């Protein structure tokens, strides 16, 4: 492929990606964008980069991502557009890197698979959500590491190996969700050579060592700074093992049929004592075993594509506790690295079928590709519009999952900020009904009631917040203010 053709195809991916993400480019901050970026004291601090790299006060050890936020805040301050442009640009760059990797692996339909990845609506949860820049940044280095390793595997020059290892370190410093890269590298080598050699295992050891080191670091940070003794998944190992099968099929379904996407999905209750709870996990194991058995024929691409998908999902299958499990067991942004295995497999299968049909198959392939791109593009445009503001995001979530207490709470905050007090009060009330021990919801419920002139009700909400969390300074200040206001006749 000539340089001009490559540049043209890469530019087309870039332009289409920005086109479908236009609604979010005009949007603002949502969810934890405020806490992690715009209101983060470390981001605002002059010595913030040093603090990020030392790990002081950080919920996770992602110092490279934190450093990027530190720089961006000095360029954009609280203007969201700049952050959105950078994140969408990183996402488009990742799609181009995916194209290069698939070409190197000789996967049919590589360019189309990369474009589908770029405009798939599931990825709006990463590219349209500013704080998930840790996903886009880490995947960029993750993809570069794979490309460099494939170059090393082809010509044996150790500089490519060293550069691949360095890129992997940068990926881990951006987000440790990429810890399964060593397994992905072995899968790529197996795909290219139809076997794994002893030297492949030896070469992978430094990558596995880095994965273990950074993985344990993340577990430590999560335990000490996020969980702080709280267990968000108290169920036993058997329940988590059974639920892992549900997770795999859930993500596969959202890739192949991306409808009813949500920031927070309903939380499952998987009972390991019921045999039906084990059926999804057993089906995953049976499929992978079948593909391995047929690896010399039709099972080979299935094993590579779906095996990559399942393996790279391992960090988010539920075996390691984390804060988001308080809301849901699954999240769209958790399959950002994994979904390309399914996308590439589906596109490659379509390309092979069309080639076997002949000239007519080529026309069918072009038409089918155009339909897929248009449908996905429209879906992503629509989903990007949902991520444009907190009110649209949480309204959409509450509609799809009315029992999501965090969504009810965040929608109450957004509506209260917009002056829609009656609507905000209704959502705060629903949030504390679902999760009575949610002190922050009681506090802001009280604030909305006070602004609506319902002082006595507000006082009760502040008191409830303090009963739950006695050292809640903001609730105490609000209670004192409400009592003073009521004692002066509400003036």
C-alpha positions in Angstrom: 0.0 0.0 0.0 1.4 3.4 -1.0 1.8 6.2 1.5 -0.9 8.2 -0.2 -3.4 5.4 0.0 -2.6 4.8 3.6 -2.9 8.5 4.5 -6.2 8.7 2.7 -7.7 5.7 4.5 -6.4 6.9 7.8 -7.8 10.4 7.2 -11.2 8.9 6.4 -11.3 7.0 9.7 -10.4 10.2 11.5 -13.1 12.3 9.7 -15.9 9.8 10.1 -15.0 9.4 13.8 -15.2 13.1 14.4 -18.4 13.4 12.4 -20.3 10.9 14.5 -18.9 12.4 17.8 -19.9 16.0 17.0 -22.8 16.0 19.5 -20.5 15.2 22.4 -17.8 17.7 21.2 -20.3 20.4 22.0 -21.1 18.9 25.3 -19.8 19.4 28.9 -18.6 17.3 31.8 -20.5 14.3 33.2 -20.3 11.9 36.1 -16.8 11.8 37.6 -15.2 14.2 35.2 -15.6 16.8 37.9 -14.0 14.9 40.8 -11.2 13.4 38.7 -10.3 16.5 36.6 -11.9 19.9 37.0 -12.3 19.8 40.8 -9.3 17.6 41.5 -6.9 19.3 43.8 -4.0 17.3 42.4 -4.8 18.4 38.9 -5.0 22.0 40.0 -1.8 21.9 42.1 1.4 23.4 40.7 3.3 20.2 41.8 0.4 18.0 40.6 2.6 15.9 38.2 5.0 15.1 41.1 2.0 14.1 43.3 0.5 11.9 40.6 3.8 10.0 40.1 4.3 9.7 43.8 0.8 8.3 44.2 -0.1 10.8 46.9 -3.9 10.9 47.4 -4.7 9.2 44.1 -7.5 6.6 43.9 -5.6 4.6 41.3 -2.0 4.7 40.1 -2.5 6.1 36.6 0.2 8.8 36.7 0.6 9.3 33.0 -3.1 9.9 32.5 -3.1 12.2 35.6 -0.2 14.2 34.0 -2.1 14.6 30.8 -5.1 15.9 32.7 -2.7 18.3 34.6 -1.5 19.7 31.3 -5.0 19.8 29.7 -6.4 21.7 32.7 -3.8 24.4 32.1 -4.8 24.6 28.5 -8.6 24.2 28.7 -9.4 25.0 32.4 -13.1 24.1 32.8 -13.9 24.4 29.1 -15.0 20.8 28.2 -14.5 21.1 24.4 -10.7 20.8 24.5 -10.9 17.6 26.6 -13.5 16.1 24.3 -11.4 16.8 21.2 -8.3 15.2 22.7 -10.3 12.1 23.7 -12.0 11.6 20.4 -8.7 12.2 18.6 -7.1 9.5 20.7 -10.0 7.2 20.0 -9.6 7.8 16.2 -5.8 7.2 16.5 -6.6 3.9 18.3 -8.8 2.8 15.4 -6.0 3.5 12.9 -3.6 1.5 15.1 -6.1 -1.3 15.2 -6.2 -1.3 11.4 -2.4 -1.5 11.2 -2.4 -4.5 13.7 -5.1 -6.4 11.8 -3.2 -5.8 8.5 0.0 -7.1 10.1 -1.9 -10.2 11.3 -3.4 -10.6 7.7 -7.0 -10.4 8.9 -9.4 -9.9 6.0 -11.4 -6.6 6.1 -8.9 -4.9 8.5 -9.8 -1.4 7.5 -13.5 -1.9 7.8 -13.1 -3.6 11.2 -11.1 -0.6 12.4 -13.8 1.8 11.2 -16.5 -0.3 12.9 -14.5 -0.1 16.1 -14.2 3.7 15.7 -17.9 4.3 15.3 -19.4 1.5 17.4 -21.9 3.0 19.9 -20.5 1.0 22.8 -17.3 3.0 22.6 -19.2 6.3 23.3 -18.8 5.3 26.9 -15.0 5.7 26.4 -14.6 8.3 23.7 -17.5 10.5 24.9 -16.7 10.4 28.6 -13.7 12.7 29.4 -12.5 10.9 32.5 -12.2 7.7 30.4 -9.3 9.3 28.6 -7.4 6.7 30.7 -8.9 4.1 28.3 -8.1 5.9 25.1 -4.6 6.8 26.2 -3.7 3.4 27.5 -5.0 1.6 24.4 -2.9 3.8 22.2 0.3 2.6 23.9 -1.2 -0.9 24.2 -1.7 -1.0 20.4 1.8 0.5 19.8 3.3 -2.2 22.0 1.6 -4.9 19.9 2.8 -3.4 16.6 6.3 -3.1 17.8 6.3 -6.7 19.1 5.0 -8.0 15.8 7.9 -6.1 14.1 10.3 -7.8 16.5 8.8 -11.2 15.8 9.2 -10.6 12.1 12.9 -9.4 11.9 14.3 -10.4 15.3 15.9 -7.0 16.1 15.8 -6.5 19.8 15.3 -2.7 19.6 11.7 -3.5 18.6 11.3 -5.7 21.6 12.7 -3.0 24.0 10.4 -0.4 22.4 7.4 -2.7 22.8 8.2 -3.3 26.4 8.6 0.5 26.9 5.2 1.1 25.2 3.6 -1.4 27.5 5.0 0.4 30.6 3.4 3.6 29.3 0.1 1.8 28.7 0.2 0.5 32.3 1.0 3.9 33.6 -2.1 5.2 31.8 -4.4 2.4 33.1 -3.7 -1.1 34.3 -6.7 -2.5 32.5 -4.2 -3.5 29.8 -2.5 -6.2 32.0 -3.6 -9.0 29.7 -1.4 -7.7 26.8 1.2 -10.5 27.3 -1.5 -13.1 26.6 -2.6 -11.1 23.6 0.9 -11.1 22.3 1.2 -14.9 22.6 -2.1 -15.2 20.8 -0.8 -13.0 17.9 2.3 -15.1 17.7 0.3 -18.3 17.7 -2.0 -16.9 15.0 1.0 -16.0 12.7 3.0 -19.2 13.2 0.3 -21.7 14.1 2.2 -22.6 17.2 4.0 -21.3 20.2 7.7 -21.8 20.6 9.8 -22.0 23.8 11.4 -18.7 22.9 8.0 -17.0 22.7 7.4 -18.0 26.3 10.8 -16.7 27.4 10.2 -13.4 25.7 6.9 -13.0 27.3 8.3 -13.2 30.9 9.2 -9.5 31.3 5.7 -8.5 30.0 4.1 -10.9 32.5 6.3 -9.5 35.3 5.2 -5.9 34.5 1.5 -7.0 34.5 1.9 -8.6 37.9 3.7 -5.6 39.3 1.2 -3.0 38.1 -1.8 -5.3 38.7 -0.8 -5.7 42.4 -0.2 -1.9 42.6 -3.8 -1.2 41.4 -5.3 -3.7 43.8 -3.4 -2.0 46.6 -4.6 1.5 45.6 -8.2 0.3 45.2 -8.2 -1.4 48.6 -6.7 1.6 50.4 -8.1 4.6 48.6 -11.4 3.4 47.1 -12.7 0.4 49.0 -11.3 1.4 52.4 -12.5 -1.7 54.0 -15.8 -1.8 52.1 -16.6 -4.9 50.1 -18.8 -4.1 47.1 -19.0 -7.7 46.0 -19.4 -9.7 49.3 -20.6 -12.9 47.5 -18.2 -15.8 47.5 -15.9 -17.0 44.8 -18.4 -19.5 43.3 -20.9 -16.7 42.8 -18.3 -14.6 41.1 -17.2 -17.5 38.9 -20.8 -18.2 37.7 -21.4 -14.4 37.1 -18.3 -14.2 35.0 -20.0 -16.3 32.3 -22.9 -13.9 32.4 -20.5 -11.0 31.9 -18.9 -12.4 28.8 -22.2 -13.1 27.1 -23.5 -9.6 28.1 -20.6 -7.9 26.4 -20.8 -10.1 23.4 -24.5 -9.2 23.0 -23.8 -5.5 23.3 -21.2 -5.7 20.6 -23.4 -7.6 18.1 -26.6 -5.8 19.0 -25.8 -2.4 20.6 -29.2 -1.4 21.8 -30.5 -0.1 25.2 -27.0 1.0 26.1 -26.7 2.6 29.6 -24.1 4.0 31.9 -25.4 1.9 34.8 -27.0 -1.5 34.0 -29.3 -3.4 36.5 -27.3 -5.3 39.0 -27.6 -9.1 38.7 -28.0 -11.5 41.5 -26.3 -14.8 40.6 -27.2 -17.7 42.8 -24.5 -20.4 42.5 -26.7 -23.0 44.1 -29.0 -23.0 41.0 -27.6 -24.9 38.0 -29.0 -22.4 35.5 -26.6 -19.8 37.0 -23.7 -21.8 35.7 -25.0 -22.3 32.2 -23.4 -19.1 30.7 -20.0 -19.9 32.1 -20.2 -23.6 31.0 -21.2 -22.5 27.5 -18.2 -20.1 27.3 -15.9 -23.0 28.3 -17.6 -25.4 25.9 -17.3 -23.0 23.0 -13.6 -22.3 23.6 -13.0 -26.1 24.0 -14.7 -26.7 20.7 -12.7 -24.0 18.9 -9.5 -25.5 20.3 -10.6 -29.0 19.1 -11.2 -27.6 15.6 -8.2 -25.2 15.6 -6.8 -26.8 12.5 -9.8 -25.8 10.5 -12.8 -23.5 11.0 -12.1 -23.2 14.8 -8.8 -21.3 14.4 -10.2 -17.8 13.7 -13.0 -18.4 16.3 -10.4 -19.4 18.9 -8.2 -16.4 18.1 -10.9 -13.7 18.0 -13.2 -14.9 20.7 -10.3 -16.2 22.8 -8.8 -12.7 22.7 -12.1 -11.2 23.6 -12.6 -13.4 26.6 -9.1 -13.3 27.9 -8.7 -9.5 27.8 -12.0 -9.2 29.7 -10.5 -11.1 32.7 -9.7 -8.0 34.8 -13.4 -6.9 34.7 -15.0 -10.3 35.1 -15.6 -9.6 38.8 -12.9 -11.5 40.6 -11.2 -8.2 41.8 -13.4 -5.9 43.8 -13.7 -2.2 42.7 -15.9 0.8 43.4 -18.1 0.6 40.3 -19.4 -2.7 41.4 -21.5 -0.8 43.9 -23.6 0.3 40.9 -23.4 -2.5 38.4 -21.4 -5.6 37.5 -20.8 -4.5 33.9 -20.0 -1.2 32.1 -19.6 -0.4 28.4 -16.2 1.2 28.8 -14.8 -2.0 30.3 -14.8 -3.8 27.0 -12.8 -1.1 25.1 -9.7 -3.2 24.6 -11.6 -6.5 24.2 -14.3 -5.8 21.6 -12.0 -5.6 18.6 -11.6 -9.4 18.8 -15.3 -9.8 18.1 -15.5 -7.0 15.6 -12.5 -8.2 13.6 -13.9 -11.8 13.6 -17.3 -10.7 12.3 -15.9 -8.4 9.6 -13.4 -11.0 8.5 -16.1 -13.7 8.2 -18.2 -11.4 6.1 -15.2 -10.6 3.9 -14.3 -14.3 3.4 -17.9 -15.2 2.5 -18.1 -12.3 -0.1 -14.8 -13.4 -1.7 -16.0 -16.9 -2.1 -19.2 -15.7 -3.8 -17.1 -13.9 -6.5 -17.9 -10.7 -8.3 -21.5 -10.6 -7.0 -20.2 -11.1 -3.5 -18.0 -8.0 -3.9 -21.1 -5.9 -4.6 -22.9 -7.5 -1.7 -20.0 -6.8 0.6 -19.8 -3.1 -0.4 -23.5 -2.7 0.1 -23.5 -4.5 3.5 -20.5 -2.6 4.7 -22.2 0.7 3.8 -25.3 -0.3 5.7 -23.4 -1.3 8.8 -21.4 1.9 8.8 -24.5 4.1 8.4 -26.5 2.3 11.0 -23.6 2.3 13.5 -22.8 5.9 12.7 -26.4 7.0 13.4 -26.4 5.0 16.6 -23.2 6.6 17.8 -24.3 10.1 16.9 -27.4 9.5 19.0 -25.5 8.0 21.9 -23.0 10.8 21.8 -25.8 13.3 22.2 -26.8 11.4 25.4 -23.3 12.1 26.8 -23.5 15.8 26.0 -24.8 16.9 29.4 -25.4 15.4 32.9 -29.1 15.9 32.5 -29.4 14.0 29.3 -27.0 11.3 30.5 -28.8 10.6 33.7 -32.3 11.0 32.3 -31.5 8.3 29.7 -30.0 6.1 32.5 -33.0 6.5 34.8 -35.4 5.7 32.0 -33.6 2.4 31.3 -32.7 1.6 34.9 -35.0 3.4 37.3 -33.6 1.4 40.3 -30.1 2.9 39.7 -29.7 5.0 42.9 -26.6 6.7 41.6 -28.4 7.7 38.4 -31.3 9.1 40.4 -29.0 11.0 42.7 -26.9 12.5 39.8 -30.1 13.4 37.9 -31.3 15.2 41.0 -28.0 17.1 41.1 -28.3 18.1 37.5 -31.9 19.2 37.8 -31.2 21.1 41.0 -28.4 23.0 39.3 -30.7 23.9 36.5 -33.3 25.2 38.9 -35.8 22.4 38.3 -36.4 21.9 42.0 -39.6 19.9 42.0 -38.1 17.4 39.6 -34.8 17.3 41.5 -36.7 16.6 44.8 -38.5 13.7 43.2 -35.3 12.0 42.1 -33.5 12.6 45.4 -36.5 11.0 47.1 -36.2 8.0 44.9 -32.4 7.8 45.4 -32.8 7.6 49.2 -35.7 5.1 48.9 -33.5 2.8 46.9 -30.4 3.4 49.1 -31.4 4.7 52.5 -27.9 4.8 53.8 -26.7 7.3 51.1 -25.7 10.3 53.2 -24.8 12.6 50.3 -28.2 12.0 48.7 -30.0 13.0 52.0 -27.8 16.1 52.1 -28.5 17.4 48.6 -32.2 16.3 49.0 -32.2 18.7 52.0 -30.7 21.5 49.9 -33.3 21.1 47.2 -36.1 21.2 49.8 -34.6 24.2 51.5 -34.4 26.1 48.1 -38.0 25.1 47.5 -39.0 26.7 50.8 -39.6 23.5 52.7 -37.3 24.1 55.6 -38.6 21.5 58.1 -38.4 18.7 55.6 -34.9 19.9 54.7 -33.8 19.8 58.4 -35.0 16.2 58.7 -32.9 15.3 55.6 -29.8 17.0 57.0 -30.3 15.2 60.3 -30.7 11.9 58.5 -27.4 12.5 56.6 -25.7 13.1 59.9 -27.1 10.0 61.5 -25.6 8.0 58.7 -22.3 9.9 58.6 -21.7 11.9 61.9 -18.6 13.6 60.6 -20.3 14.9 57.5 -19.2 18.6 57.8 -21.2 19.9 54.8 -24.4 18.4 56.1 -23.7 19.9 59.6 -23.2 23.4 58.0 -26.3 23.0 56.0 -28.3 21.9 59.0 -27.1 24.9 61.0 -28.1 27.2 58.2 -31.5 25.6 57.8 -32.2 25.9 61.6 -31.1 29.5 61.6 -33.3 30.3 58.6 -36.3 28.6 60.2 -35.8 30.3 63.6 -35.9 33.7 61.8 -39.2 32.8 60.1 -37.7 31.5 56.9 -36.1 34.7 55.8 
